[in-house]
Amino acid sequence: MVTITKGVQTYDGKIPVTLLVDDVETANELIKLAKAANVPVVEQDEDLNKSKNKNYSR
């Protein structure tokens, strides 16, 4: 949860965050911590380097 204060008004909300992690153990630990804190987690098993190479190949 993020709290943003603008002037005298305060807004609470959620900001989606994408984490790109190469290490599987680190990714699993981050997922475990997020779920323990009741943070929604969407897992993606796509190799972004492969998709990046397709999009930027010349």
C-alpha positions in Angstrom: 0.0 0.0 0.0 1.3 3.4 -0.9 0.2 6.7 0.6 0.5 9.8 -1.5 0.1 13.2 0.1 -0.7 16.2 -2.2 -1.1 19.4 -0.3 -3.6 18.7 2.6 -5.2 15.6 0.8 -3.9 12.1 1.3 -4.6 9.3 -1.2 -4.1 5.6 -0.4 -3.7 3.2 -3.3 -1.8 0.4 -4.9 1.0 0.7 -7.5 1.8 -2.4 -9.6 5.5 -3.2 -9.6 7.4 -5.5 -12.0 10.5 -7.2 -10.7 12.9 -8.8 -13.3 14.9 -11.4 -11.4 17.5 -13.7 -13.0 18.0 -15.9 -10.0 15.3 -18.4 -9.3 16.1 -18.7 -5.6 15.8 -14.9 -5.2 12.5 -14.8 -7.1 11.1 -17.6 -5.0 12.1 -15.8 -1.8 10.5 -12.5 -3.0 7.3 -14.4 -3.9 7.2 -16.1 -0.5 7.7 -12.7 1.3 5.0 -11.0 -0.8 2.5 -13.7 -0.2 3.2 -13.7 3.5 2.4 -10.0 3.5 -0.8 -10.5 1.6 0.5 -8.8 -1.5 -1.0 -10.1 -4.8 1.6 -11.8 -6.9 1.4 -12.6 -10.6 4.2 -15.0 -11.7 5.5 -15.1 -15.3 7.8 -17.7 -16.6 8.8 -16.0 -19.8 12.4 -15.4 -20.8 12.3 -11.7 -21.6 15.7 -11.8 -23.2 14.2 -14.1 -25.9 11.3 -11.7 -26.5 13.5 -8.7 -26.5 15.8 -10.2 -29.1 12.8 -10.9 -31.4 11.6 -7.3 -31.0 15.0 -5.6 -31.6 16.6 -7.9 -34.1 17.9 -6.1 -37.2 
